[in-house]
Amino acid sequence: MTEEVIFETERTQSRADIAETFRAVADKLESGESITLSAGDQSVELDPPTDPTFEVKAEREIEGGIEELSIEFELEWKPGESDDGPVSIE
């Protein structure tokens, strides 16, 4: 498997700012709009299908006696997955 990171950013933010980002993504998902991620000089536009795979993971890592906890949220899909919506017959 080959993995290519097409966008990445990491910084300390307040809980309120993080919640605002999640709300913006949730609004785009709910409305069916594409999601544009941008920070500095990098930007990528993604258009998740109607039913992507959604993964939630909580992790505990201990390195050198230092513990770090994390929560990861991931949407996953294959490019070109059908997003034609329900079939209608007229």
Secondary structure, 3 states (H helix, E strand, C coil): CCCCCCCCCCCCCCHHHHHHHHHHHHHHHHHCCCEEEEECCEEEEECCCCCCEEEEEEEEEEECCEEEEEEEEEEECCCCCCCCCCCCCC
